[in-house]
């Protein structure tokens, strides 16, 4: 199916420059990779578990009060 936008995307303004692949490859060789993230230590795991527990308690509290409000009606 022919689309009205096909000639627009085939225009020269939408084609990459001739040396685009070479420049990207050169930049990839020059750039350094980001360091790996630090492993999960015991204190980080404790903080993560505590925040998850607080979130679960909040969700449970919301459900209980929603149930109480619905029953009270």
PDB file as gemmi writes it, atoms N, CA and C in Angstrom:
CRYST1    1.000    1.000    1.000  90.00  90.00  90.00 P 1                      
ATOM      1  N   UNK A   1       0.848  -1.170   0.000  1.00  0.00           N  
ATOM      2  CA  UNK A   1       0.000   0.000   0.000  1.00  0.00           C  
ATOM      3  C   UNK A   1       0.900   1.241   0.000  1.00  0.00           C  
ATOM      4  N   UNK A   2       0.685   2.108  -0.917  1.00  0.00           N  
ATOM      5  CA  UNK A   2       1.474   3.332  -1.020  1.00  0.00           C  
ATOM      6  C   UNK A   2       0.994   4.330   0.030  1.00  0.00           C  
ATOM      7  N   UNK A   3       1.941   4.951   0.669  1.00  0.00           N  
ATOM      8  CA  UNK A   3       1.628   5.931   1.703  1.00  0.00           C  
ATOM      9  C   UNK A   3       2.106   7.298   1.246  1.00  0.00           C  
ATOM     10  N   UNK A   4       1.443   8.334   1.679  1.00  0.00           N  
ATOM     11  CA  UNK A   4       1.839   9.690   1.292  1.00  0.00           C  
ATOM     12  C   UNK A   4       3.177  10.089   1.905  1.00  0.00           C  
ATOM     13  N   UNK A   5       3.564   9.444   2.982  1.00  0.00           N  
ATOM     14  CA  UNK A   5       4.813   9.803   3.651  1.00  0.00           C  
ATOM     15  C   UNK A   5       6.034   9.109   3.055  1.00  0.00           C  
ATOM     16  N   UNK A   6       5.845   8.101   2.194  1.00  0.00           N  
ATOM     17  CA  UNK A   6       6.984   7.381   1.626  1.00  0.00           C  
ATOM     18  C   UNK A   6       7.944   8.289   0.865  1.00  0.00           C  
ATOM     19  N   UNK A   7       7.484   9.187   0.013  1.00  0.00           N  
ATOM     20  CA  UNK A   7       8.443  10.086  -0.653  1.00  0.00           C  
ATOM     21  C   UNK A   7       9.153  11.018   0.328  1.00  0.00           C  
ATOM     22  N   UNK A   8       8.463  11.389   1.383  1.00  0.00           N  
ATOM     23  CA  UNK A   8       9.088  12.265   2.377  1.00  0.00           C  
ATOM     24  C   UNK A   8      10.250  11.558   3.070  1.00  0.00           C  
ATOM     25  N   UNK A   9      10.042  10.289   3.472  1.00  0.00           N  
ATOM     26  CA  UNK A   9      11.109   9.562   4.158  1.00  0.00           C  
ATOM     27  C   UNK A   9      12.204   9.114   3.201  1.00  0.00           C  
ATOM     28  N   UNK A  10      11.939   9.076   1.928  1.00  0.00           N  
ATOM     29  CA  UNK A  10      12.965   8.707   0.950  1.00  0.00           C  
ATOM     30  C   UNK A  10      13.819   9.907   0.548  1.00  0.00           C  
ATOM     31  N   UNK A  11      13.498  11.082   1.039  1.00  0.00           N  
ATOM     32  CA  UNK A  11      14.251  12.286   0.683  1.00  0.00           C  
ATOM     33  C   UNK A  11      15.668  12.213   1.244  1.00  0.00           C  
ATOM     34  N   UNK A  12      16.538  13.018   0.685  1.00  0.00           N  
ATOM     35  CA  UNK A  12      17.954  12.994   1.065  1.00  0.00           C  
ATOM     36  C   UNK A  12      18.162  13.436   2.511  1.00  0.00           C  
ATOM     37  N   UNK A  13      17.274  14.225   3.035  1.00  0.00           N  
ATOM     38  CA  UNK A  13      17.437  14.692   4.409  1.00  0.00           C  
ATOM     39  C   UNK A  13      17.278  13.600   5.450  1.00  0.00           C  
ATOM     40  N   UNK A  14      16.701  12.467   5.058  1.00  0.00           N  
ATOM     41  CA  UNK A  14      16.497  11.360   5.996  1.00  0.00           C  
ATOM     42  C   UNK A  14      17.506  10.238   5.810  1.00  0.00           C  
ATOM     43  N   UNK A  15      18.471  10.423   4.955  1.00  0.00           N  
ATOM     44  CA  UNK A  15      19.521   9.415   4.775  1.00  0.00           C  
ATOM     45  C   UNK A  15      20.740   9.820   5.591  1.00  0.00           C  
ATOM     46  N   UNK A  16      21.431   8.861   6.219  1.00  0.00           N  
ATOM     47  CA  UNK A  16      22.622   9.218   6.991  1.00  0.00           C  
ATOM     48  C   UNK A  16      23.753   9.648   6.067  1.00  0.00           C  
ATOM     49  N   UNK A  17      24.710  10.423   6.581  1.00  0.00           N  
ATOM     50  CA  UNK A  17      25.852  10.824   5.755  1.00  0.00           C  
ATOM     51  C   UNK A  17      26.672   9.596   5.349  1.00  0.00           C  
ATOM     52  N   UNK A  18      27.488   9.698   4.307  1.00  0.00           N  
ATOM     53  CA  UNK A  18      28.211   8.525   3.822  1.00  0.00           C  
ATOM     54  C   UNK A  18      29.179   7.931   4.850  1.00  0.00           C  
ATOM     55  N   UNK A  19      29.790   8.730   5.695  1.00  0.00           N  
ATOM     56  CA  UNK A  19      30.775   8.199   6.646  1.00  0.00           C  
ATOM     57  C   UNK A  19      30.176   7.987   8.036  1.00  0.00           C  
ATOM     58  N   UNK A  20      28.870   7.869   8.133  1.00  0.00           N  
ATOM     59  CA  UNK A  20      28.205   7.752   9.425  1.00  0.00           C  
ATOM     60  C   UNK A  20      28.616   6.479  10.160  1.00  0.00           C  
ATOM     61  N   UNK A  21      28.643   5.347   9.490  1.00  0.00           N  
ATOM     62  CA  UNK A  21      28.993   4.079  10.131  1.00  0.00           C  
ATOM     63  C   UNK A  21      30.434   4.109  10.631  1.00  0.00           C  
ATOM     64  N   UNK A  22      31.337   4.702   9.864  1.00  0.00           N  
ATOM     65  CA  UNK A  22      32.738   4.762  10.285  1.00  0.00           C  
ATOM     66  C   UNK A  22      32.898   5.636  11.518  1.00  0.00           C  
ATOM     67  N   UNK A  23      32.191   6.761  11.575  1.00  0.00           N  
ATOM     68  CA  UNK A  23      32.286   7.653  12.741  1.00  0.00           C  
ATOM     69  C   UNK A  23      31.706   7.006  13.985  1.00  0.00           C  
ATOM     70  N   UNK A  24      30.594   6.291  13.841  1.00  0.00           N  
ATOM     71  CA  UNK A  24      29.993   5.625  14.996  1.00  0.00           C  
ATOM     72  C   UNK A  24      30.918   4.527  15.508  1.00  0.00           C  
ATOM     73  N   UNK A  25      31.532   3.768  14.605  1.00  0.00           N  
ATOM     74  CA  UNK A  25      32.462   2.715  15.018  1.00  0.00           C  
ATOM     75  C   UNK A  25      33.680   3.304  15.724  1.00  0.00           C  
ATOM     76  N   UNK A  26      34.175   4.445  15.247  1.00  0.00           N  
ATOM     77  CA  UNK A  26      35.318   5.086  15.897  1.00  0.00           C  
ATOM     78  C   UNK A  26      34.941   5.583  17.288  1.00  0.00           C  
ATOM     79  N   UNK A  27      33.749   6.130  17.440  1.00  0.00           N  
ATOM     80  CA  UNK A  27      33.307   6.580  18.760  1.00  0.00           C  
ATOM     81  C   UNK A  27      33.106   5.405  19.707  1.00  0.00           C  
ATOM     82  N   UNK A  28      32.640   4.283  19.193  1.00  0.00           N  
ATOM     83  CA  UNK A  28      32.438   3.106  20.039  1.00  0.00           C  
ATOM     84  C   UNK A  28      33.761   2.572  20.554  1.00  0.00           C  
ATOM     85  N   UNK A  29      34.794   2.639  19.743  1.00  0.00           N  
ATOM     86  CA  UNK A  29      36.109   2.171  20.195  1.00  0.00           C  
ATOM     87  C   UNK A  29      36.709   3.122  21.228  1.00  0.00           C  
ATOM     88  N   UNK A  30      36.430   4.412  21.124  1.00  0.00           N  
ATOM     89  CA  UNK A  30      37.026   5.400  22.030  1.00  0.00           C  
ATOM     90  C   UNK A  30      36.312   5.495  23.365  1.00  0.00           C  
ATOM     91  N   UNK A  31      35.013   5.283  23.383  1.00  0.00           N  
ATOM     92  CA  UNK A  31      34.261   5.479  24.632  1.00  0.00           C  
ATOM     93  C   UNK A  31      34.496   4.315  25.577  1.00  0.00           C  
ATOM     94  N   UNK A  32      34.537   4.642  26.852  1.00  0.00           N  
ATOM     95  CA  UNK A  32      34.756   3.618  27.876  1.00  0.00           C  
ATOM     96  C   UNK A  32      33.412   3.094  28.357  1.00  0.00           C  
ATOM     97  N   UNK A  33      33.449   1.851  28.770  1.00  0.00           N  
ATOM     98  CA  UNK A  33      32.241   1.212  29.280  1.00  0.00           C  
ATOM     99  C   UNK A  33      32.039   1.625  30.733  1.00  0.00           C  
ATOM    100  N   UNK A  34      30.794   1.768  31.129  1.00  0.00           N  
ATOM    101  CA  UNK A  34      30.480   2.143  32.510  1.00  0.00           C  
ATOM    102  C   UNK A  34      30.879   1.013  33.452  1.00  0.00           C  
ATOM    103  N   UNK A  35      31.356   1.343  34.644  1.00  0.00           N  
ATOM    104  CA  UNK A  35      31.736   0.281  35.573  1.00  0.00           C  
ATOM    105  C   UNK A  35      30.515  -0.509  36.032  1.00  0.00           C  
ATOM    106  N   UNK A  36      30.752  -1.739  36.395  1.00  0.00           N  
ATOM    107  CA  UNK A  36      29.671  -2.608  36.855  1.00  0.00           C  
ATOM    108  C   UNK A  36      29.145  -2.099  38.191  1.00  0.00           C  
ATOM    109  N   UNK A  37      27.856  -2.247  38.453  1.00  0.00           N  
ATOM    110  CA  UNK A  37      27.321  -1.795  39.735  1.00  0.00           C  
ATOM    111  C   UNK A  37      27.868  -2.639  40.878  1.00  0.00           C  
ATOM    112  N   UNK A  38      27.919  -2.019  42.044  1.00  0.00           N  
ATOM    113  CA  UNK A  38      28.427  -2.736  43.209  1.00  0.00           C  
ATOM    114  C   UNK A  38      27.458  -3.852  43.583  1.00  0.00           C  
ATOM    115  N   UNK A  39      27.967  -4.951  44.122  1.00  0.00           N  
ATOM    116  CA  UNK A  39      27.066  -6.039  44.503  1.00  0.00           C  
ATOM    117  C   UNK A  39      26.195  -5.636  45.690  1.00  0.00           C  
ATOM    118  N   UNK A  40      25.110  -6.341  45.855  1.00  0.00           N  
ATOM    119  CA  UNK A  40      24.159  -6.058  46.924  1.00  0.00           C  
ATOM    120  C   UNK A  40      24.759  -6.509  48.254  1.00  0.00           C  
ATOM    121  N   UNK A  41      25.075  -5.567  49.119  1.00  0.00           N  
ATOM    122  CA  UNK A  41      25.642  -5.908  50.418  1.00  0.00           C  
ATOM    123  C   UNK A  41      24.516  -6.205  51.400  1.00  0.00           C  
ATOM    124  N   UNK A  42      24.909  -6.654  52.591  1.00  0.00           N  
ATOM    125  CA  UNK A  42      23.911  -7.013  53.593  1.00  0.00           C  
ATOM    126  C   UNK A  42      23.088  -5.798  54.007  1.00  0.00           C  
ATOM    127  N   UNK A  43      23.721  -4.642  54.201  1.00  0.00           N  
ATOM    128  CA  UNK A  43      22.985  -3.457  54.642  1.00  0.00           C  
ATOM    129  C   UNK A  43      22.037  -2.956  53.567  1.00  0.00           C  
ATOM    130  N   UNK A  44      22.456  -3.060  52.312  1.00  0.00           N  
ATOM    131  CA  UNK A  44      21.554  -2.660  51.224  1.00  0.00           C  
ATOM    132  C   UNK A  44      20.353  -3.597  51.149  1.00  0.00           C  
ATOM    133  N   UNK A  45      20.617  -4.891  51.343  1.00  0.00           N  
ATOM    134  CA  UNK A  45      19.524  -5.851  51.317  1.00  0.00           C  
ATOM    135  C   UNK A  45      18.565  -5.614  52.473  1.00  0.00           C  
ATOM    136  N   UNK A  46      19.095  -5.288  53.668  1.00  0.00           N  
ATOM    137  CA  UNK A  46      18.240  -5.016  54.828  1.00  0.00           C  
ATOM    138  C   UNK A  46      17.379  -3.782  54.564  1.00  0.00           C  
ATOM    139  N   UNK A  47      17.964  -2.740  54.006  1.00  0.00           N  
ATOM    140  CA  UNK A  47      17.198  -1.533  53.708  1.00  0.00           C  
ATOM    141  C   UNK A  47      16.129  -1.815  52.644  1.00  0.00           C  
ATOM    142  N   UNK A  48      16.459  -2.597  51.646  1.00  0.00           N  
ATOM    143  CA  UNK A  48      15.494  -2.944  50.611  1.00  0.00           C  
ATOM    144  C   UNK A  48      14.349  -3.773  51.191  1.00  0.00           C  
ATOM    145  N   UNK A  49      14.678  -4.749  52.046  1.00  0.00           N  
ATOM    146  CA  UNK A  49      13.641  -5.582  52.652  1.00  0.00           C  
ATOM    147  C   UNK A  49      12.757  -4.768  53.590  1.00  0.00           C  
ATOM    148  N   UNK A  50      13.356  -3.846  54.347  1.00  0.00           N  
ATOM    149  CA  UNK A  50      12.568  -3.014  55.267  1.00  0.00           C  
ATOM    150  C   UNK A  50      11.617  -2.102  54.499  1.00  0.00           C  
ATOM    151  N   UNK A  51      12.079  -1.532  53.411  1.00  0.00           N  
ATOM    152  CA  UNK A  51      11.187  -0.661  52.643  1.00  0.00           C  
ATOM    153  C   UNK A  51      10.082  -1.472  51.964  1.00  0.00           C  
ATOM    154  N   UNK A  52      10.384  -2.683  51.535  1.00  0.00           N  
ATOM    155  CA  UNK A  52       9.348  -3.535  50.956  1.00  0.00           C  
ATOM    156  C   UNK A  52       8.325  -3.932  52.014  1.00  0.00           C  
ATOM    157  N   UNK A  53       8.780  -4.193  53.219  1.00  0.00           N  
ATOM    158  CA  UNK A  53       7.871  -4.533  54.305  1.00  0.00           C  
ATOM    159  C   UNK A  53       6.965  -3.350  54.649  1.00  0.00           C  
ATOM    160  N   UNK A  54       7.536  -2.160  54.701  1.00  0.00           N  
ATOM    161  CA  UNK A  54       6.715  -0.967  54.971  1.00  0.00           C  
ATOM    162  C   UNK A  54       5.673  -0.759  53.870  1.00  0.00           C  
ATOM    163  N   UNK A  55       6.042  -0.967  52.627  1.00  0.00           N  
ATOM    164  CA  UNK A  55       5.093  -0.838  51.529  1.00  0.00           C  
ATOM    165  C   UNK A  55       3.982  -1.879  51.616  1.00  0.00           C  
ATOM    166  N   UNK A  56       4.341  -3.110  51.990  1.00  0.00           N  
ATOM    167  CA  UNK A  56       3.330  -4.154  52.134  1.00  0.00           C  
ATOM    168  C   UNK A  56       2.390  -3.847  53.294  1.00  0.00           C  
ATOM    169  N   UNK A  57       2.924  -3.329  54.399  1.00  0.00           N  
ATOM    170  CA  UNK A  57       2.071  -2.953  55.523  1.00  0.00           C  
ATOM    171  C   UNK A  57       1.119  -1.822  55.147  1.00  0.00           C  
ATOM    172  N   UNK A  58       1.608  -0.856  54.390  1.00  0.00           N  
ATOM    173  CA  UNK A  58       0.761   0.247  53.953  1.00  0.00           C  
ATOM    174  C   UNK A  58      -0.363  -0.257  53.047  1.00  0.00           C  
ATOM    175  N   UNK A  59      -0.035  -1.162  52.123  1.00  0.00           N  
ATOM    176  CA  UNK A  59      -1.054  -1.704  51.232  1.00  0.00           C  
ATOM    177  C   UNK A  59      -2.078  -2.525  52.013  1.00  0.00           C  
ATOM    178  N   UNK A  60      -1.604  -3.287  52.991  1.00  0.00           N  
ATOM    179  CA  UNK A  60      -2.522  -4.056  53.820  1.00  0.00           C  
ATOM    180  C   UNK A  60      -3.418  -3.174  54.662  1.00  0.00           C  
ATOM    181  N   UNK A  61      -2.847  -2.114  55.221  1.00  0.00           N  
ATOM    182  CA  UNK A  61      -3.631  -1.168  56.013  1.00  0.00           C  
ATOM    183  C   UNK A  61      -4.710  -0.514  55.153  1.00  0.00           C  
ATOM    184  N   UNK A  62      -4.355  -0.152  53.930  1.00  0.00           N  
ATOM    185  CA  UNK A  62      -5.327   0.448  53.027  1.00  0.00           C  
ATOM    186  C   UNK A  62      -6.470  -0.525  52.739  1.00  0.00           C  
ATOM    187  N   UNK A  63      -6.126  -1.791  52.492  1.00  0.00           N  
ATOM    188  CA  UNK A  63      -7.158  -2.786  52.197  1.00  0.00           C  
ATOM    189  C   UNK A  63      -8.074  -3.004  53.394  1.00  0.00           C  
ATOM    190  N   UNK A  64      -7.513  -3.056  54.603  1.00  0.00           N  
ATOM    191  CA  UNK A  64      -8.338  -3.264  55.802  1.00  0.00           C  
ATOM    192  C   UNK A  64      -9.277  -2.088  56.014  1.00  0.00           C  
ATOM    193  N   UNK A  65      -8.776  -0.876  55.907  1.00  0.00           N  
ATOM    194  CA  UNK A  65      -9.642   0.287  56.127  1.00  0.00           C  
ATOM    195  C   UNK A  65     -10.673   0.431  55.016  1.00  0.00           C  
ATOM    196  N   UNK A  66     -10.334   0.054  53.793  1.00  0.00           N  
ATOM    197  CA  UNK A  66     -11.323   0.073  52.709  1.00  0.00           C  
ATOM    198  C   UNK A  66     -12.422  -0.948  52.991  1.00  0.00           C  
ATOM    199  N   UNK A  67     -12.062  -2.118  53.506  1.00  0.00           N  
ATOM    200  CA  UNK A  67     -13.048  -3.127  53.855  1.00  0.00           C  
ATOM    201  C   UNK A  67     -13.939  -2.639  54.987  1.00  0.00           C  
ATOM    202  N   UNK A  68     -13.320  -2.014  56.007  1.00  0.00           N  
ATOM    203  CA  UNK A  68     -14.110  -1.509  57.140  1.00  0.00           C  
ATOM    204  C   UNK A  68     -15.068  -0.422  56.676  1.00  0.00           C  
ATOM    205  N   UNK A  69     -14.605   0.460  55.794  1.00  0.00           N  
ATOM    206  CA  UNK A  69     -15.471   1.539  55.296  1.00  0.00           C  
ATOM    207  C   UNK A  69     -16.600   0.985  54.448  1.00  0.00           C  
ATOM    208  N   UNK A  70     -16.338  -0.069  53.689  1.00  0.00           N  
ATOM    209  CA  UNK A  70     -17.382  -0.643  52.869  1.00  0.00           C  
ATOM    210  C   UNK A  70     -18.413  -1.378  53.708  1.00  0.00           C  
ATOM    211  N   UNK A  71     -17.982  -2.031  54.764  1.00  0.00           N  
ATOM    212  CA  UNK A  71     -18.900  -2.754  55.638  1.00  0.00           C  
ATOM    213  C   UNK A  71     -19.712  -1.791  56.468  1.00  0.00           C  
ATOM    214  N   UNK A  72     -19.138  -0.661  56.837  1.00  0.00           N  
ATOM    215  CA  UNK A  72     -19.835   0.319  57.682  1.00  0.00           C  
ATOM    216  C   UNK A  72     -20.984   0.974  56.938  1.00  0.00           C  
ATOM    217  N   UNK A  73     -20.958   0.993  55.645  1.00  0.00           N  
ATOM    218  CA  UNK A  73     -22.031   1.606  54.880  1.00  0.00           C  
ATOM    219  C   UNK A  73     -23.218   0.704  54.952  1.00  0.00           C  
TER     220      UNK A  73                                                      
END                                                                             
